[in-house]
Amino acid sequence: MASLDKNKKKFGFKRIISSIYNSGNGLKAAYSSEQSMYIHLVVSIVLLAFSFYFNISVIEWMFVIGIIGLTLAIELINTAIESVVDLVTKDFHPLAKIAKDTASGAEFVLTITCFIISLIIFVPKIMELF
């Protein structure tokens, strides 16, 4: 039990601030190194602009905020997985390829899902303009 006590993390305000700072560093690293993160950010801004312009309902806002958050979170997880795989091996390995490709595939599936949700919300509103 003594070894468990040594590894016990302390709780407190300084730890929360440190966690927020580290999270910010992670976001900055992802945005500066991943093109798809930047693309997701631009698309998110467009979706938010459409949401304000078309005065969407509360339920639609929940979907828009949800898909934006999920897409950005999955992109961050994909970036983390790719970074860990690159740290472990620079050589080609079939398992490393599977790890990177499946993480990217998860992001792709979510992106397509979010695109369809966006179409369902915004196409009828765009069509009303004509």
N, C-alpha and C positions, 0 to 999 in steps of 0.2 A: 504494500500500500504506500510505502514511502516514496516510491518512484512516481506514483500517480500524483501525489501531492506536489512534487517538483514540477510536473508538467501542467499543473492547473493554471489556467490563464486568469489574470486579474481582470475584473470588470471596472469600468470607470469612464469618465468623460474624456480623458486623454486618449484612451483606446478607441473610443468612437470617432474622435477627430482624426486620429491616425488612420483608421479604416476608411474614412471618407477621403482623406488625402491620397491613400493608396489606390482607391477606386478611381479617383480623378486621374492619377498617373496611368492607370490601365486604359481608361478611355482615350487619353491623349496619345498613348502609344498605338492604340488600334486605329484611331483616325489618321495618324501620321504615316502608318505603314500599310494600311489595307484600303485599296481602292474601293472595294465593295462596301466598306463601312461608310465612306464618303458618299457613295451613290445612294445608300439607304438613307442617309441623313438628308440629302437633297429631295428624295422622293417623300420622305416624312414631312418636310417643310411644305411641299406641294400639296400633300394630303391635308395638312392642317389649314392651308390657305383655302382649299376647296371647301373644307368643313365650315369655316367661318363664312365664306361667300354664299354657300347654299343654306346656311342656317340649319344644319342637320339636327335631328332629334337627340335627346339624351341617350337613348339606346344606341343610335348610330355613333355618337361620340364615344361611347364605351367600346364599341367595336374598333373604331379608328385608333383610339389610344391603345387598346389592347394589341392590335396588329403592329402598330409602330413599336411598342415596347418589346413584344415577342421577337420581332424581326431583328431589332438591334441587339437584344440579349443573345439570340442564337448566333448572330454574327460574331459577337464577343467570345462565345464558347467555341465556335469554329476556329477563331484566331488563336485561342488558348491551346486547343488541341494541336493545331498545326505547329505552334511554337514549341510545345513539349516534344512532339515527334522530331522536329528539327534539332532540338537539344540532345535527344537520345541518340540519333543516328543521322549522319550526313550521307551515308551509303544507301543505295536503293535496297529496300526490303519490302516484300509483298505485304507484310502486316502493317508496316508504316504507311504504305499506299492505301490499304483498306481503311485505316484509321482516318487519314486525311480525306479520302474520297467520301466516306460515309458521313463525316462531319459536314462536308460541303454539300452532300446530298440532302441532309436534314435541313440545311439552310435553304436549299433550292425548293424543297417541298413546301416549306413555310412561306417562302416568297411567292410561289404560285398560288397558294391558298389565300394569302393576303391580297394578291392582285385580283382574284375572283371576288373576294369580299368587297374590295374597293369598287369593282365594276357594279356589283349588286347595289351598292349604296349610291354611287355617283352617276351612272349612266341614265337612270330615270330622271334625275335632276337636270342633267345636261340636255336630255331630249325635250324637257319642258321649255327650254329656251328657244326651240325651233318651232 
